[in-house]
Amino acid sequence: MSAPAAEPPFRLDRAGVRSAFDRASASYDDAAVLQARVRRELLDRLQPMALEPAIALDLGAGTGRGALSLKRLYPSATVVALDIAPGMLREARHNSRVFRRFERVCGDAFRLPLKDGCVDLVFSNLMLQWCDELEVAIGEIRRVLKPGGFLTFSTLGPDTLRELRAAWSAVDSASHVNAFLDMHDIGDALTRAGFAEPVLDVERVELTYPDVLALVRDLKAIGAHNVTSARLKGLTGRGKWRAMTEAYEAFRRDGRLPASYEVVHGAAWGAQARPAFPSAGGEVLIAPVGIRRRPRS
């Protein structure tokens, strides 16, 4: 008898994640400064590898900026932009150009609507931190990736938004900031899933703001506000908000408030000899090359 699965260290409201990104779709690109920076870094790391994917998946594609860049990098590839939020994919339509067209698919990283072993390259920029059951998401990526295919991704580590977390902890013990997994836990999950030669490294990025309200507005604009199941429901009282902002002031330097991000970059190969994870039961799985085909009447 197998041991019961361990509870994740934090629990996200999955419906809340979808809803938050759906609402943020129209404002996302204007506020996604960190996401754009990290996306460029991921693409720069792909450049010297001389990959020739027939099918590339942008997992957690958002408004499709990454999918468009992948299509530029691999013009002969079928590029699939997959996201959990329909609103993001509606915005992505504007980035799918006549000569840089990519496909748009709505789906959950926990149950990818793709067939086993159908993807040559999985590209995922700052999405995996929204998967509290990381083993499930990694297993699904492993399932759809061809043997010898390549995974490149970025996610966030536990020092992310440490100033905001510390400021709230001075007020109460409630969950106000999403939690993030350590790089070593991510590496272990890749190894257990059967990926070969996983490589991970960390980059420290600091954004600055004139005040806490500007930071919170940016987080809301990209759909990245608190969606933990244990979060307090309803509006935060003025007294708590004032106490939190006063605590945050301890971090002010040169007239600005910092917001720290621990960006984890990772890459791995789909192993040749390991069996793929089983398909999720009851799901309809599709091959990316068939997305545009219509059944004959």
matplotlib code that plots the C-alpha trace (Angstrom):
import matplotlib.pyplot as plt

x = [0.0, 1.5, 1.9, -0.7, 0.4, 1.8, -0.3, 1.2, 2.9, 0.2, -3.1, -4.3, -7.9, -7.8, -11.0, -9.6, -6.5, -8.5, -10.8, -7.9, -6.1, -9.3, -10.1, -6.5, -6.2, -6.8, -4.4, -1.8, 0.8, 1.1, 1.9, 3.9, 7.4, 8.9, 7.2, 8.6, 12.1, 12.1, 10.6, 13.5, 16.0, 14.3, 14.3, 18.0, 18.8, 17.1, 19.0, 22.3, 20.7, 19.8, 16.6, 14.2, 10.9, 8.0, 5.6, 6.3, 4.0, 3.9, 2.4, 0.7, 0.9, -1.0, -1.5, 0.7, 3.8, 5.9, 4.1, 4.7, 8.4, 8.6, 7.0, 9.7, 12.4, 11.0, 9.0, 8.3, 7.0, 3.4, 3.3, 0.5, -0.4, -2.2, -3.6, -6.2, -7.9, -10.1, -9.6, -5.9, -6.4, -8.8, -6.0, -3.5, -5.5, -4.1, -0.5, -1.2, -0.1, -0.7, 2.9, 3.5, 0.3, 0.0, -2.8, -4.7, -6.0, -7.7, -6.6, -5.3, -1.7, -3.0, -4.9, -3.3, -5.7, -2.9, -1.9, 1.1, 4.5, 3.3, 5.4, 9.1, 9.5, 7.7, 8.3, 6.7, 7.3, 6.4, 3.4, 4.5, 4.3, 0.5, 0.6, 0.4, 0.5, 3.7, 4.2, 0.9, 1.9, 5.4, 4.0, 1.6, 4.5, 6.5, 3.5, 3.0, 6.8, 8.4, 11.3, 14.3, 12.1, 13.2, 11.6, 12.6, 10.8, 10.9, 9.1, 9.3, 11.2, 10.4, 12.2, 9.6, 7.8, 9.5, 9.1, 5.3, 5.1, 7.2, 5.0, 1.8, 3.3, 3.8, 0.0, -1.5, -0.9, -3.3, -2.3, -1.8, 0.9, 1.2, 3.9, 6.6, 8.6, 12.4, 14.6, 15.7, 12.1, 11.5, 14.6, 13.5, 10.1, 11.7, 13.9, 11.0, 9.0, 11.7, 13.3, 17.0, 19.8, 17.7, 19.6, 18.3, 19.7, 18.4, 18.3, 17.4, 15.3, 14.2, 11.4, 10.8, 7.7, 6.8, 4.4, 2.8, -0.4, 1.5, 2.9, -0.5, -2.1, 0.6, 0.0, -3.7, -3.2, -1.4, -3.7, -1.0, -2.7, -3.3, -5.3, -4.5, -7.5, -6.6, -6.8, -9.1, -12.3, -13.7, -12.1, -9.0, -9.8, -8.2, -6.4, -4.7, -3.8, -2.3, -0.3, 1.0, 2.0, 3.8, 5.7, 6.7, 8.3, 11.2, 12.4, 12.4, 15.7, 16.5, 12.8, 11.5, 10.0, 11.6, 9.7, 12.1, 11.6, 13.6, 13.4, 14.1, 15.2, 15.1, 15.7, 15.5, 15.3, 12.5, 14.2, 14.3, 13.8, 11.3, 7.6, 5.4, 2.8, -0.6, -3.3, -5.8, -9.0, -12.1, -10.3, -10.4, -6.9, -5.9, -2.9, -1.6, -1.2, -4.9, -6.2, -7.2, -8.7, -12.4, -14.3, -15.7, -19.4]
y = [0.0, 3.4, 6.1, 8.9, 12.0, 14.7, 17.8, 20.8, 23.4, 25.9, 25.7, 27.9, 28.6, 27.2, 29.0, 32.1, 31.9, 31.5, 34.4, 36.7, 36.3, 36.5, 39.9, 41.1, 40.2, 43.7, 45.4, 42.6, 43.8, 47.3, 46.1, 42.9, 44.4, 41.4, 38.9, 40.6, 40.8, 37.1, 36.1, 37.8, 35.9, 32.6, 33.3, 34.4, 31.0, 29.2, 31.0, 29.1, 25.7, 25.3, 23.5, 22.7, 21.9, 20.9, 21.7, 24.2, 24.8, 28.1, 26.9, 29.7, 31.9, 34.9, 37.4, 35.5, 37.6, 34.5, 32.5, 35.2, 35.3, 31.5, 31.7, 34.3, 32.0, 28.9, 30.1, 26.5, 25.2, 24.9, 27.1, 26.5, 29.2, 27.5, 29.3, 28.7, 32.1, 32.6, 36.4, 36.0, 34.0, 36.6, 39.2, 36.8, 36.9, 40.4, 39.0, 36.2, 37.8, 36.7, 35.5, 34.7, 32.9, 30.6, 28.5, 29.3, 26.6, 27.1, 24.4, 23.7, 22.8, 20.0, 18.4, 19.4, 18.8, 17.3, 13.8, 11.9, 12.7, 15.3, 18.3, 19.0, 22.1, 23.3, 27.0, 28.3, 31.8, 32.5, 30.0, 27.1, 29.2, 29.1, 25.2, 24.3, 20.6, 21.0, 17.2, 17.1, 20.0, 18.6, 15.1, 16.6, 18.4, 15.1, 13.3, 15.6, 16.1, 13.8, 11.7, 13.9, 17.0, 20.1, 22.0, 25.5, 27.5, 30.2, 30.4, 32.2, 31.2, 31.7, 35.1, 36.6, 39.6, 39.0, 42.7, 42.5, 39.3, 40.7, 43.9, 41.8, 39.5, 42.5, 43.0, 39.5, 35.8, 35.5, 34.5, 37.7, 36.7, 33.6, 31.1, 29.8, 26.6, 26.4, 25.7, 22.4, 21.2, 22.0, 20.1, 17.1, 17.2, 17.2, 14.2, 12.2, 12.9, 11.3, 14.4, 14.1, 16.5, 19.2, 22.5, 25.3, 28.7, 31.7, 35.4, 38.1, 41.0, 44.1, 46.4, 49.7, 51.7, 55.1, 53.5, 50.2, 51.1, 51.2, 47.7, 46.3, 47.9, 46.3, 42.9, 43.2, 44.4, 41.2, 39.0, 38.1, 39.2, 36.8, 33.7, 31.3, 29.4, 30.6, 34.3, 36.5, 37.1, 40.6, 44.0, 44.7, 47.1, 50.6, 50.0, 46.8, 48.4, 51.4, 49.2, 47.2, 50.2, 51.6, 48.4, 48.3, 51.8, 50.1, 48.9, 52.3, 53.2, 56.4, 57.4, 54.1, 50.9, 47.6, 44.5, 41.5, 38.6, 35.3, 34.1, 30.5, 29.5, 25.8, 23.5, 19.7, 17.1, 14.6, 11.3, 8.6, 5.5, 6.6, 5.9, 8.9, 9.8, 8.4, 10.6, 12.2, 10.1, 11.4, 14.1, 14.6, 14.9, 16.6, 16.7, 20.3, 19.6, 19.0, 22.1, 23.8, 20.8, 20.5, 17.3, 16.5, 17.0]
z = [0.0, -1.0, 1.5, 1.4, -0.5, 1.7, 2.0, 0.1, 2.3, 1.2, -0.5, -3.2, -4.1, -7.7, -8.8, -7.2, -9.3, -12.5, -11.6, -10.6, -13.9, -15.9, -14.3, -14.7, -18.4, -19.7, -17.4, -17.3, -19.9, -18.6, -15.1, -15.9, -15.6, -13.8, -16.1, -19.2, -17.8, -16.8, -20.1, -22.0, -19.8, -20.6, -24.3, -24.2, -22.6, -25.4, -28.2, -28.1, -27.8, -31.5, -30.8, -33.7, -32.1, -34.2, -31.4, -28.6, -25.6, -23.8, -20.5, -18.5, -21.6, -20.2, -23.0, -25.4, -25.5, -24.8, -27.5, -30.0, -29.1, -29.5, -32.9, -33.9, -32.6, -34.2, -37.2, -38.5, -35.2, -34.1, -31.0, -28.5, -25.9, -23.0, -20.0, -17.3, -17.8, -20.8, -20.5, -21.0, -24.1, -25.5, -25.0, -26.6, -29.8, -30.4, -30.2, -32.7, -36.0, -39.6, -40.1, -36.4, -35.6, -32.6, -31.2, -28.1, -25.7, -22.4, -19.9, -16.4, -15.7, -13.5, -16.4, -19.6, -22.6, -24.7, -25.7, -24.2, -25.7, -28.2, -27.3, -28.2, -26.0, -22.9, -22.1, -18.8, -17.5, -13.9, -13.8, -11.6, -8.4, -8.9, -8.7, -5.0, -6.0, -7.9, -8.4, -10.4, -12.7, -13.2, -13.9, -16.5, -18.2, -18.2, -19.7, -22.7, -23.3, -25.9, -24.8, -25.3, -25.3, -23.4, -20.5, -19.6, -16.9, -14.3, -11.0, -7.7, -4.5, -0.8, -0.5, -2.9, -1.4, 1.9, 2.8, 2.3, 4.3, 7.1, 7.3, 7.5, 10.1, 12.4, 12.2, 12.6, 11.8, 8.9, 5.4, 3.4, 0.9, -1.3, -0.2, -2.6, -2.8, -2.4, -5.4, -4.0, -3.6, -7.3, -8.3, -6.3, -8.0, -11.4, -10.6, -9.1, -12.3, -14.4, -15.9, -16.9, -16.0, -14.2, -13.8, -11.5, -10.5, -8.7, -9.6, -7.1, -8.6, -6.7, -7.9, -6.1, -5.4, -3.9, -1.4, -0.5, -2.4, -5.7, -5.1, -4.2, -7.3, -9.5, -7.9, -8.5, -12.1, -13.0, -11.0, -8.4, -5.2, -2.4, -3.4, -0.6, 0.8, 4.3, 3.3, 5.2, 3.3, 2.9, 3.1, 5.3, 8.0, 7.9, 11.2, 9.9, 6.6, 8.4, 10.7, 7.8, 5.8, 8.8, 9.3, 5.6, 6.0, 7.9, 4.5, 2.8, 1.1, -0.9, -0.8, -2.3, -0.9, -2.3, -3.3, -3.5, -5.9, -5.8, -9.4, -9.9, -13.5, -14.4, -17.3, -17.9, -20.6, -21.0, -20.2, -22.9, -20.7, -18.0, -18.5, -18.9, -16.2, -16.9, -18.5, -16.2, -16.2, -17.9, -19.9, -23.6, -24.9, -28.2, -30.3, -30.9, -34.7, -34.9, -33.1, -36.4, -38.1, -38.4, -38.7, -42.1, -42.5]

ax = plt.figure().add_subplot(projection="3d")
ax.plot(x, y, z, "-o")
ax.set_aspect("equal")
plt.show()
